[in-house]
Amino acid sequence: MKASALRHLWFLIEETQTSTLLGFSDAELIQQLLRQVEQDKLLTGEESNTMQAYIRSRVPLIRDLAQARMA
């Protein structure tokens, strides 16, 4: 996976409203973020699968960051 795609993902997470990050189910959050990355970056099928797995593994961190923003 390209570093630019990862940086873009984390930029999207920072720009996404906290209520969105916390309000979606895990599956919905993964799909929403993946859709946004795919919309902005051209990913191959393999890169898309890798990005999806990466997001899935980071959902607890994403939610923790969103909770911290609320504090």
GIVENKA-V275338 format. One record per backbone hydrogen bond with DSSP energy under -1.0 kcal/mol. NH is the residue of the N-H (numbers start at 1). CO is the residue of the C=O. E is the energy in kcal/mol with one decimal. If there is no record, write none. Layout:
# GIVENKA-V275338
nh=<NH | NH>
co=<CO | CO>
e=<E | E>
This chain:
# GIVENKA-V275338
nh=<6 | 7 | 8 | 9 | 10 | 11 | 12 | 13 | 14 | 15 | 16 | 21 | 22 | 23 | 24 | 29 | 30 | 31 | 32 | 33 | 34 | 35 | 36 | 37 | 38 | 39 | 40 | 41 | 48 | 49 | 50 | 51 | 52 | 53 | 54 | 55 | 56 | 57 | 62 | 63 | 64 | 65 | 66 | 67 | 68 | 69 | 70>
co=<2 | 3 | 4 | 5 | 6 | 7 | 8 | 9 | 10 | 11 | 12 | 17 | 18 | 19 | 20 | 25 | 26 | 27 | 28 | 29 | 30 | 31 | 32 | 33 | 34 | 35 | 36 | 37 | 44 | 45 | 46 | 47 | 48 | 49 | 50 | 51 | 52 | 53 | 58 | 59 | 60 | 61 | 62 | 63 | 64 | 65 | 66>
e=<-1.6 | -2.7 | -2.1 | -2.3 | -2.3 | -2.0 | -2.6 | -2.3 | -2.0 | -1.9 | -1.5 | -2.0 | -2.2 | -1.9 | -1.5 | -2.8 | -2.6 | -2.3 | -2.6 | -2.6 | -2.6 | -2.6 | -2.1 | -2.4 | -2.8 | -2.0 | -1.6 | -2.9 | -2.6 | -2.1 | -2.4 | -2.8 | -2.4 | -2.2 | -2.4 | -2.8 | -2.5 | -2.0 | -2.8 | -2.6 | -2.3 | -2.6 | -2.0 | -2.5 | -2.3 | -1.6 | -1.1>
